[in-house]
Amino acid sequence: MKLGDYTDFYSSEEHATNCGIMFRGKDNALLPNWKYLPVGYHGRASSIVVSGTPIRRPNGQTRPDDSMPPQFGPSKLMDFELEMAFFVGCPSKLGEPISIEKAQDHIFGMVLMNDWSARDIQKWEYVPLGPFLGKSLGTTISPWIVPMEALEPFLCENVPQDPTPFPYLKHSEPYNFDIHLEVSLLPENAKEATVISKSNFKYMYWTMKQQLTHHTITGCNMNSGDLLASGTISGKTPDSYGSLLELSWKGTKDIPLSDGQTRRFLKDGDEVTLTGYCQGDDYLVGFGTCTGKILKALQL
């Protein structure tokens, strides 16, 4: 694939709720629009890299103390995000939305994705226009695209949606997939990685068909090679959370590793690997691995 444009969604109810509780409180966890449309933003396609490519810790503006002015330097809150993404195969024309009935005809196949995040840079910059430099530092995808035809045996029921979506987003046929996902962390010079999260793609609230249809409802055209990502995939239990932000609950809890170390956010030299597979009766459909290692920030 020649990578085209890149869009990142925010389609796990559990992840969105967790983030909302941490930053706004339980009573205002989900913003009013969240259950009416697949929330998303346009990402940076140029910094999407294949598995195995190191990721440099970014420098940027942060404001660790809200009572003080911002400061500049290396991010101290580096995080991973467990995601999956799909490639657009068949393009669409400018001004012509892709209907929910035809959306799957435009979806070619899926990859694993780690949308690396500098949480402290993100926190300072995202109001009012959303993610920017805290996300554009690098995004890792697995090297093989699994076609949707290979995933058909693993279709499962969609997550119930309340309120009922607008008619242009409504579909009753299943278009969710039972894909087992794991995240492991290997510190530099450690002998063994630790599995720190086990999740599943089937937890997604908004389906890929709904994401694609909503993206084009204004007439925005899709090109072959465009990449649309799920957003962080979290389940209902703490061991299924798809980011360190959630696993450490905003940096307040230690995450134990097999060699006795702990983490709240990523250190230089840490290597994160995502894996995914579908379980058949006597076979697996695998997604390979999505791996990246954090390098020390440049001195500026």
Secondary structure per residue as TSV (DSSP state, phi and psi in degrees):
chain	resnum	aa	ss	phi	psi
A	1	M	-	360.0	137.9
A	2	K	-	-92.6	112.5
A	3	L	-	-63.7	131.7
A	4	G	-	-100.4	-121.3
A	5	D	-	-85.9	164.0
A	6	Y	E	-134.7	127.8
A	7	T	E	-125.7	136.5
A	8	D	E	-116.1	127.4
A	9	F	E	-97.4	-176.7
A	10	Y	-	-144.4	63.5
A	11	S	-	-109.8	8.7
A	12	S	-	-96.0	117.2
A	13	E	H	-62.1	-39.3
A	14	E	H	-64.5	-43.9
A	15	H	H	-64.6	-47.0
A	16	A	H	-62.0	-38.0
A	17	T	H	-67.4	-44.9
A	18	N	H	-58.9	-47.1
A	19	C	H	-63.2	-40.2
A	20	G	H	-63.4	-41.6
A	21	I	H	-62.9	-42.9
A	22	M	H	-64.8	-37.8
A	23	F	H	-104.7	-20.5
A	24	R	H	-128.3	-12.5
A	25	G	-	98.2	158.4
A	26	K	G	-62.5	-33.6
A	27	D	G	-74.1	-15.5
A	28	N	G	-131.3	36.8
A	29	A	-	-65.8	-54.2
A	30	L	S	-95.4	129.5
A	31	L	-	-70.7	158.3
A	32	P	T	-58.1	-27.5
A	33	N	T	-84.0	-12.8
A	34	W	T	-61.9	-39.2
A	35	K	T	-91.4	7.0
A	36	Y	T	-105.8	-21.1
A	37	L	S	-154.3	152.6
A	38	P	-	-73.8	105.5
A	39	V	-	-68.3	138.2
A	40	G	E	-159.1	175.0
A	41	Y	E	-148.8	155.6
A	42	H	E	-79.1	122.2
A	43	G	-	-95.1	-168.9
A	44	R	-	-108.7	106.7
A	45	A	G	-70.2	-28.4
A	46	S	G	-66.4	-23.3
A	47	S	G	-103.0	15.3
A	48	I	E	-80.4	128.1
A	49	V	E	-128.7	160.2
A	50	V	E	-83.2	154.1
A	51	S	T	-47.9	137.5
A	52	G	T	100.1	-13.6
A	53	T	-	-79.6	125.3
A	54	P	-	-64.5	154.3
A	55	I	E	-118.6	125.5
A	56	R	E	-84.1	128.5
A	57	R	-	-58.7	128.3
A	58	P	-	-85.0	153.5
A	59	N	E	-93.3	150.0
A	60	G	E	-179.4	-178.4
A	61	Q	E	-84.6	135.2
A	62	T	E	-137.9	164.3
A	63	R	-	-138.4	77.4
A	64	P	S	-64.2	-27.6
A	65	D	S	-115.6	113.5
A	66	D	T	-66.6	-13.5
A	67	S	T	-92.9	-1.7
A	68	M	S	-120.4	162.0
A	69	P	-	-65.4	162.7
A	70	P	-	-68.3	165.5
A	71	Q	E	-131.7	165.8
A	72	F	E	-120.1	137.5
A	73	G	E	164.1	-172.9
A	74	P	E	-63.6	143.0
A	75	S	-	-60.9	136.3
A	76	K	S	-104.7	-5.1
A	77	L	-	-124.3	59.9
A	78	M	E	-76.5	137.4
A	79	D	E	-138.9	160.1
A	80	F	-	-104.9	164.9
A	81	E	B	-136.0	121.2
A	82	L	E	-76.4	111.6
A	83	E	E	-137.8	168.1
A	84	M	E	-127.0	162.1
A	85	A	E	-146.3	156.5
A	86	F	E	-124.0	146.6
A	87	F	E	-93.3	138.5
A	88	V	E	-77.5	132.1
A	89	G	-	-97.3	-74.7
A	90	C	S	-76.9	126.6
A	91	P	-	-76.5	174.0
A	92	S	-	-130.7	166.7
A	93	K	-	-97.3	146.3
A	94	L	T	-58.1	131.7
A	95	G	T	89.8	-4.7
A	96	E	-	-119.6	103.7
A	97	P	-	-62.5	152.5
A	98	I	-	-88.6	120.8
A	99	S	-	-73.1	156.7
A	100	I	T	-62.2	-29.3
A	101	E	T	-71.0	-26.1
A	102	K	T	-110.0	2.9
A	103	A	G	-59.5	-41.7
A	104	Q	G	-66.5	-21.5
A	105	D	G	-68.0	-17.3
A	106	H	G	-100.0	-5.8
A	107	I	E	-96.9	115.0
A	108	F	E	-84.4	-52.6
A	109	G	E	-175.3	178.5
A	110	M	E	-124.3	154.8
A	111	V	E	-136.3	161.9
A	112	L	E	-76.5	152.2
A	113	M	E	-144.5	136.5
A	114	N	E	-114.8	108.2
A	115	D	E	-93.5	85.1
A	116	W	-	-53.8	142.2
A	117	S	E	-138.1	130.2
A	118	A	E	-94.5	96.1
A	119	R	H	-64.1	-35.1
A	120	D	H	-73.1	-37.1
A	121	I	H	-65.7	-43.6
A	122	Q	H	-60.2	-43.8
A	123	K	H	-61.1	-40.1
A	124	W	H	-76.6	-31.4
A	125	E	H	-98.1	-18.9
A	126	Y	-	-76.7	-17.5
A	127	V	T	-90.5	127.0
A	128	P	T	-103.3	2.0
A	129	L	T	-105.2	0.1
A	130	G	-	95.2	-166.8
A	131	P	-	-60.7	141.6
A	132	F	S	-146.0	-103.5
A	133	L	H	-72.7	-23.2
A	134	G	H	-66.5	-14.8
A	135	K	H	-116.5	-26.8
A	136	S	H	-79.2	-1.1
A	137	L	T	-65.2	-24.8
A	138	G	-	166.2	142.4
A	139	T	E	-137.7	124.8
A	140	T	E	-103.6	135.1
A	141	I	E	-125.1	155.2
A	142	S	-	-70.8	153.7
A	143	P	S	-80.9	-12.5
A	144	W	-	-116.4	134.0
A	145	I	-	-92.6	123.9
A	146	V	E	-91.1	114.2
A	147	P	E	-63.4	151.4
A	148	M	H	-61.9	-29.4
A	149	E	H	-59.9	-34.9
A	150	A	H	-72.3	-18.8
A	151	L	H	-97.6	-7.3
A	152	E	G	-55.1	-38.5
A	153	P	G	-64.3	-12.2
A	154	F	G	-110.8	17.6
A	155	L	E	-59.9	140.6
A	156	C	E	-140.7	170.3
A	157	E	-	-62.7	143.3
A	158	N	-	-68.6	154.2
A	159	V	-	-67.4	131.4
A	160	P	-	-57.0	136.7
A	161	Q	-	-116.1	125.6
A	162	D	S	-139.4	117.5
A	163	P	S	-74.9	165.5
A	164	T	-	-61.0	131.0
A	165	P	-	-62.0	158.9
A	166	F	-	-55.8	152.9
A	167	P	G	-52.6	-35.9
A	168	Y	G	-67.9	-17.0
A	169	L	G	-106.3	-4.0
A	170	K	-	-87.0	129.3
A	171	H	-	-147.7	138.3
A	172	S	-	-95.5	-25.0
A	173	E	S	-70.0	142.6
A	174	P	-	-61.3	134.6
A	175	Y	-	-146.5	44.5
A	176	N	E	-118.4	160.9
A	177	F	E	-136.5	137.9
A	178	D	-	-85.2	89.4
A	179	I	-	-119.7	113.9
A	180	H	E	-74.8	132.8
A	181	L	E	-128.9	142.4
A	182	E	E	-137.3	150.7
A	183	V	E	-124.8	128.3
A	184	S	E	-122.5	151.2
A	185	L	E	-125.3	128.1
A	186	L	E	-120.6	108.2
A	187	P	-	-67.5	157.5
A	188	E	T	-61.4	133.9
A	189	N	T	71.1	4.1
A	190	A	-	-80.5	153.3
A	191	K	S	-90.3	-21.9
A	192	E	S	-138.9	135.3
A	193	A	-	-81.2	156.2
A	194	T	E	-115.5	127.1
A	195	V	E	-73.9	117.6
A	196	I	E	-108.5	-8.3
A	197	S	E	-155.1	140.0
A	198	K	E	-129.8	118.8
A	199	S	E	-134.4	-167.7
A	200	N	E	-156.6	139.0
A	201	F	G	-64.2	-22.7
A	202	K	G	-66.3	-9.1
A	203	Y	G	-77.4	-8.3
A	204	M	-	-64.6	132.8
A	205	Y	S	-76.1	-48.1
A	206	W	S	-96.3	132.4
A	207	T	-	-81.4	165.7
A	208	M	H	-62.6	-35.9
A	209	K	H	-62.7	-42.2
A	210	Q	H	-67.1	-38.7
A	211	Q	H	-61.0	-48.7
A	212	L	H	-66.0	-43.6
A	213	T	H	-63.5	-44.5
A	214	H	H	-64.4	-39.6
A	215	H	H	-58.8	-32.7
A	216	T	H	-103.1	2.3
A	217	I	T	-63.8	-24.7
A	218	T	T	-82.5	-6.0
A	219	G	-	99.9	3.4
A	220	C	-	-59.1	127.3
A	221	N	-	-89.9	148.9
A	222	M	-	-106.3	143.9
A	223	N	-	-116.7	152.8
A	224	S	T	-58.9	130.3
A	225	G	T	98.5	-7.0
A	226	D	-	-65.4	144.1
A	227	L	E	-119.6	125.6
A	228	L	E	-120.1	122.9
A	229	A	E	-104.8	154.3
A	230	S	-	-73.9	-28.3
A	231	G	-	88.2	166.6
A	232	T	-	-57.1	135.5
A	233	I	-	-104.9	109.5
A	234	S	-	-122.7	146.8
A	235	G	-	-99.0	-167.4
A	236	K	S	-83.5	-20.4
A	237	T	S	-103.1	151.3
A	238	P	G	-57.0	-30.4
A	239	D	G	-76.4	-3.3
A	240	S	G	-110.5	8.9
A	241	Y	-	-70.8	143.1
A	242	G	S	-102.5	21.5
A	243	S	B	-156.7	156.2
A	244	L	H	-67.7	-30.7
A	245	L	H	-52.5	-42.3
A	246	E	H	-83.0	-43.6
A	247	L	H	-60.3	-37.0
A	248	S	T	-94.6	1.3
A	249	W	T	46.9	67.8
A	250	K	T	63.1	33.1
A	251	G	T	80.8	17.9
A	252	T	T	-101.2	-8.8
A	253	K	S	-128.4	140.9
A	254	D	-	-81.1	141.2
A	255	I	E	-104.8	112.7
A	256	P	E	-74.5	140.4
A	257	L	-	-110.6	162.2
A	258	S	T	-66.2	-23.3
A	259	D	T	-93.6	9.8
A	260	G	S	97.2	-13.4
A	261	Q	-	-73.8	166.8
A	262	T	E	-131.7	160.5
A	263	R	E	-138.0	147.4
A	264	R	S	-116.4	-40.5
A	265	F	S	-137.7	173.7
A	266	L	-	-76.4	141.1
A	267	K	-	-103.0	161.0
A	268	D	T	-57.5	137.5
A	269	G	T	90.8	-12.9
A	270	D	-	-68.0	137.4
A	271	E	E	-115.9	126.2
A	272	V	E	-109.8	131.8
A	273	T	E	-126.3	125.7
A	274	L	E	-100.3	140.1
A	275	T	E	-132.4	155.7
A	276	G	E	-154.8	148.0
A	277	Y	E	-159.5	156.9
A	278	C	E	-107.4	136.3
A	279	Q	E	-97.7	111.3
A	280	G	-	-89.5	-175.6
A	281	D	S	-62.0	-45.2
A	282	D	S	-140.1	30.2
A	283	Y	-	-157.9	165.2
A	284	L	E	-120.5	146.8
A	285	V	E	-108.0	111.2
A	286	G	E	-101.9	155.4
A	287	F	E	-107.9	6.3
A	288	G	E	71.8	-149.1
A	289	T	E	-126.2	156.5
A	290	C	E	-129.7	101.2
A	291	T	E	-123.4	141.9
A	292	G	E	-153.2	146.9
A	293	K	E	-117.0	137.0
A	294	I	E	-82.7	122.9
A	295	L	E	-97.0	155.8
A	296	K	-	-62.9	144.6
A	297	A	-	-65.6	150.1
A	298	L	-	-69.8	146.7
A	299	Q	-	-86.1	118.7
A	300	L	-	-112.8	360.0
